[in-house]
């Protein structure tokens, strides 16, 4: 019988939790699909029916026959699954406090104020500035971008999306991750760094003069990933001094100093594919979340795989979902009770879907 609170499962052993989760999954059958993001802890992701990155999982969930989508990830990911999902699907996040610090750095009220300032400076923001938002953003931000003619992007397809944005309007506002925006605009499109401004939404005009804003081509929202921002060029140099043969592969959410030092730069899916296909005996330093790094080593025992950082770079909000919470939501579903549902309001959902659909039209994935 399901308990009222997830905390009531705290005394159960991992073996008992595993058994009860398996039993609940068997009872729910095809009515349920569990999604596990790559950064989830092993004792949770092992129960996932599908694992992957946030956007890919949302697309896969929509295609599934399941009535219930239990997303083991963070809040914006569950929102995306609800935005893209069918009307007959219910999305559940096992822990409502599992958020994303990067997504939280782009507040919808601040974004609306920034747009008003751009309107004031440029005369017509909509004609001058194309808003692009990384999928690591709230549904409200996605809706704003969709309403104003912009698109979402992933770390895999940022290049064609940014190229599209630049072809249509003279300026681009990229949010919330300044590092992905900078890497894509500079390393992939060749836009000079002196044509980019970091926009601090807490300061009037982002902390810049109207003249500087008129001269800029790319406005980068002052946001970042708390995990990927921890990596340093010095860490890479230290690995190379100790192991000259090492391959360094990092996520584009890292700083430009780190991506400049790396041998390979790409999305989570790219990192996984590259290492899985690497020759036996090769050594890799990986600049991304530690749960994924450790899983890559477990899945590739014939290679040496380490984190770029000497410190554990853990996504603490991802780590909030545990087997106890997963068991709690599943046993409630067995009894016909939905807990921790994520439901995006219809008006926001429709506009946010516009931004995601434009991404698909431009990049195809």
N, C-alpha and C positions, 0 to 999 in steps of 0.2 A: 504493500500500500504506500502511495506517495505521501511524503511529509509536506507540511505547510511551508517550511523554509529550507533553503539549501543548507543552512547551518546545521540542521538536524542530521545531516549525513556525515558530519565531521568525524565521528568515531568509527566509521567503517574502514576496513582494511582495503588496500588496493585490489586484492584478489576478490573480495566481496563486491566492490564497486564494479570491477570488470565483468563479473558474472551477472550482476543486475542490469548493467548497461546492455550486455549482450541479449539478455532475456527481453528487455524492453524493445530493443531493435527488432527482435524476432517477432514480437507481437504486433508491432506497427507495420512491419514488412515494407511494401512499396509505397506506403503512405508517407514514409519518412526518408529524408536524405540528410546526412550529416556532412557539413563542409568543414574542412580543417585547413586554415591558412598555414603556409610554410613556417611561419615564426611561432606557431603554437608549440607548447611543450609536448614531449613524446608521450606522456601518459594520457594526453587528450587526443592528439592527432592519430594515434593508433586506432581509434574508434571511428575515424572519418571514412565515409564512403568515397569521398572525393577530396583530394588535397591539391593546393595550387596557390596562385596569387589572388588578390581580392576580386579583380574584375573577371578573370577567367572563371572563378568559382560561381560568380553571380550568373554568368551566361550559361554555365553548365546546369545550374539549379533550375533555370527557366525551362530548359529542355527536358528535365527529369519529370517523371510522372507523379512525383511526390506531392502530397498535400502540405506536408510540414517541412520547412527548411530550417534546420538548426545550424546556425553559422557560428563556428568556433573561430572567432576573429575579434574585430573591434567594431564600434558602433557604426562608423561610416560604411563599413563593408556590409553590414546587415541592412543598412538603408539602401545601398545600391542593389542588393538582392531583392528588396521590396519594390524598388523603382522599376527594375527590369522584369520582375516576376509576373506571373499570371494572376488574375483576380481570384482564382481558386487556391492560391498558395498563401500560406501563413509563415512569416519569417520570425524566428526566435533567436535571441542572443542570450546565452546562458548566464551572463553577468552584465547587467546594464551599466556597470561602472567601467567596463572595458572600453576605454575611449582611445583617442589618438591625439597626442600632443600637437602634432603638425596640423591636423585638421582643425583643432581648436584654435590655432593661431590665425585663422581666417574667419573672423566673425562677420555674420551677414550685416549687422548694423554698421560696422566699420567699413565694409565693402561698399555699402550704399553711400556712406559719407565720402569715401574716396572717389566714387564715380561723380558725385556732385562737384568735388573739387576739380576733377579733370574737366568736367563740363565748363566750369568757371574759367579755367586756364586756357582750354583749347577751343572753346566756343561750342563744340558739338562732340562730346566724348564718343557717342555711338558711331560717328563717321570717322573718327580719328584712331580709336583704340579698340583692338580686338581682345576680349577677355578669354583667357584659356585657364582652365582649372585642372589640376592633377586630380585623378580619381580619389586621392586621399584628401577628401574635403567633404563638408557636410552637404546634405541634400539641399539645404537652403542656398548655399553657395552655387551648387550645380544649377539650381533653378534660375538664379540671377544670371549666370553665364548663358544658359540656354535662352532666356528671355531677351538678352542683348546681342544675340547673333553669334555667340562664341561656342566653343566645344570643350569637351573633356579630353584628357589624354592619359595614357599609362606610361610607365617608364620604357615600355617596349615600342610604343608608337609616337613618342613625343616629337621626334624629328619631322615626320610628315605633317603632324598637326601644327607645329610651329611654322613650318614652311607655308602651309595653307594660310595661317593667320597673317603672316607677313605679306602674302600676295594680295590680300584683300584690303588691309588697312595699314597706314604708315606706322602705327605703333601697336604694341602688344602689352597687355597686363597679364603676367603669368603668376599664378598663385596655387597653393600656398607655399610651395617649396622653391625657394630662391636658387638652390644648388642644382636641381634638375633643370630649371629654366636657364640658368647660366651655362651649364655644360652643354645643353642642346643648342642654344643660340650661338655660343662661341665655337665649340668643338665640331659641331655638325653643320652649322650654317655659315660660320665664319664672320658672324656679326662682331665688330670690335667691342672689347670690354668697356671702352670709354663711351660707348653708345648705350650702356646699360646703367640704370639707377636702381638701388635697393630702396623700396618704398616702405617707410616705417609708418604704419597706419595710426600710431599713437601721436604722430607729429603733424602739424599743419603742412599740407602739400608734401607729405611723406618725408619732410626734413630737407626739401630742396627748393630752389628758387623757381619761379615760373619759367624763366629763360632756360634753365637746365632741363626742365621737363619738356619744353618744346623741342629741344635738341635731341632728346633721348629717343631711341627706337624700341627699347625693351624696358619695361618697368617690372622689377622683380619684387614680389611681396616679401616682406621680411619674416619668412617662416622657414622652418627646417625640421628634419627628422632628428629626434633626440638621440637615436641610436647611431645613425650614419654620421652625424656631426662629431662623434667622439673619435673618429679615426684621424690620424695625423700623418703627414708625409714622413716625419722622422721615424715612425714605426716601420714603414716600408723600407726605408734606407737601412734600418737596423737588421731587418730580415735579409736584405740583399748582401750586407757585409758578412753575415753569418752563413748564409746559403746562397751563393751567387747563381745557382741553377734554379732558384725558386721562381714560380709564376705568380704574379699578383693580379687578382681579379676583384673588382669592386663595383658597387652599385652606384648609379649616377646621382643618388641622393647625397653622396659624399661631397666634400668641398672640392673645388677645382684644383687645389693644391694636391689633393689625394688622387683624383682622376688623372692628373698630368703625370703622376709617378707610376701609375698602374700599367700593366701590359694589356689588360682587357677591362672594358667597362660595359656593363649591361644590366638588364633587369634580373630579377630573381630567377625567372625561367631560363634566361640566357646563362646565368652563373651555373645553374644545375646542369643544363645540357652540356656546357663546355667541360665541366669537371667530369661528368659521367663518361664523356667520350674521350677524355684525355688518356694518354698511354699509361700503362702500369709503371709504377716506380716514379712517376712525376710528383713534384711537390708544389703545393698551392697555398698561398696566403690569401684569405678571402675577407673582403671588407663588407660584411653584412651581419645580420643578427645571429647571435651565438647558437641558438637552438638549431638553426638551419646549418650552420657550419659543422656542428657536432653530428647532425644527421648525415651530412655529406660524407663525413669521415666513416661513419658506421656503414654506409651504403657502398663505400669504395675502399675496402680494407687493403687493396693493392697499391694505394696512393697515400701520400702524407698530406693531410689537409689541416691547416691551422687558421686561427683568426689573425687578421692583420694587427689587431690590438693586443697588447699584453694583458689587458683588462677585459672582463666579461661584458660584452656589449649586449645587454638584454633589453628587450622591449617589455617594460614592466607592466604596461596595460594589457598586452597580449597574455602575459603570464597570469592574469587574474582569473581566467577561466580554468577551472580544475575539474577532475573527474567527479567530484561531489556535485558540482553544479550541473554538469552534463547529465548525471544520473537523475537528479532532481527534475529537470525539465522533461526528460524522457518518460519517467514514471508518471508524471502528471499528464502527459499526452496519452499514455495508455488508459488513464482514467477519464479521458475526454476533457481535460482542463489545460488551457493554454496559459503558460506563465512567461513573462518577459518578452512579450511580442513587440516587434519593431514595425510600426505602421506609419509610413510617410503620408501626410495629408495630401489629398487628391490634387489640389491646385499646385502644390510644390512638386509632386511626383510628375505631373504632365510636363512642366517646364524643365525639370531636371532631365527627363527622358529625351528632350530635344537636344540637350548638350551631348548626351551619350549617343544618340542616333547620328548626330553630325560626325562624331568621332568614327563611327562605323562606316559612314559614307566616305570619309576621307581616307582612313587608314585600313579599313576592312577587318580590323580586329581590335 
